[in-house]
Amino acid sequence: MNSKPQLDIMLEFAEFKQSEWDEKRNYWKWWKLADAAHSIGFEFDSHNSLEDTKATLAIMKFLNKENAKTTNEIMKHLVNNAS
């Protein structure tokens, strides 16, 4: 069996938002795709495979952009506070 790395965008989004803790799963509450997309300003026709894919891609791009901002902020802080 060939095991390939997988990425669950909704799991990543839940971790990013950290809105509500799920005691049962011991992790952040997962968001519905439509709610997550709406929260980042992406409107689409849910339950349509192409539209759902576009929404997932929009969320992935959003997370990548936010992660890049965070990385840049950390790097600036490190450079500015280097001894």
C-alpha positions as CSV (number, residue, x, y, z in Angstrom):
1,M,0.0,0.0,0.0
2,N,1.4,3.4,-1.1
3,S,0.8,6.0,1.6
4,K,0.9,9.6,0.4
5,P,0.9,12.6,2.7
6,Q,-2.5,14.1,3.1
7,L,-3.7,17.6,4.2
8,D,-7.1,18.3,5.6
9,I,-7.8,21.9,4.9
10,M,-10.8,22.1,7.3
11,L,-8.6,20.7,10.1
12,E,-6.0,23.4,9.3
13,F,-8.7,26.0,9.2
14,A,-10.1,24.9,12.6
15,E,-6.6,25.2,14.1
16,F,-6.2,28.6,12.6
17,K,-9.5,29.9,13.9
18,Q,-9.4,28.2,17.3
19,S,-13.0,29.3,17.9
20,E,-14.4,26.5,20.0
21,W,-12.8,23.5,21.7
22,D,-14.4,20.1,21.0
23,E,-14.0,18.0,24.2
24,K,-15.1,14.9,22.5
25,R,-12.4,15.1,19.8
26,N,-9.9,16.9,22.0
27,Y,-9.3,19.4,19.2
28,W,-10.8,22.6,17.8
29,K,-14.3,22.4,16.5
30,W,-14.4,21.8,12.7
31,W,-16.1,24.3,10.5
32,K,-18.6,23.5,7.7
33,L,-17.1,24.3,4.3
34,A,-19.8,27.0,3.7
35,D,-19.2,28.7,7.0
36,A,-15.5,28.7,6.6
37,A,-15.7,30.1,3.1
38,H,-18.2,32.7,4.2
39,S,-15.9,33.8,7.1
40,I,-13.1,34.6,4.7
41,G,-15.4,36.4,2.3
42,F,-15.8,33.7,-0.3
43,E,-19.4,33.1,-1.5
44,F,-20.3,30.0,-3.5
45,D,-23.0,27.6,-4.4
46,S,-22.4,24.8,-1.8
47,H,-23.0,21.1,-2.5
48,N,-21.8,21.5,-6.1
49,S,-18.5,19.6,-6.6
50,L,-16.8,22.3,-8.6
51,E,-18.0,25.1,-6.3
52,D,-16.9,23.1,-3.2
53,T,-13.5,22.6,-4.8
54,K,-13.2,26.3,-5.5
55,A,-14.2,27.1,-1.9
56,T,-11.6,24.6,-0.5
57,L,-8.9,26.2,-2.7
58,A,-9.9,29.7,-1.5
59,I,-9.6,28.6,2.1
60,M,-6.2,27.0,1.3
61,K,-5.0,30.2,-0.3
62,F,-6.2,32.2,2.6
63,L,-4.4,30.0,5.1
64,N,-1.2,30.2,3.1
65,K,-1.4,34.0,3.0
66,E,-2.1,34.2,6.7
67,N,0.8,31.8,7.5
68,A,3.1,33.9,5.3
69,K,2.1,37.0,7.2
70,T,2.8,35.3,10.5
71,T,6.1,34.0,9.3
72,N,7.1,37.5,8.1
73,E,6.1,39.0,11.5
74,I,8.2,36.4,13.4
75,M,11.2,37.0,11.2
76,K,10.9,40.8,11.6
77,H,10.7,40.4,15.3
78,L,13.7,38.1,15.4
79,V,15.8,40.5,13.2
80,N,14.7,43.6,15.2
81,N,15.5,41.9,18.5
82,A,18.7,40.2,17.6
83,S,21.5,40.8,20.1
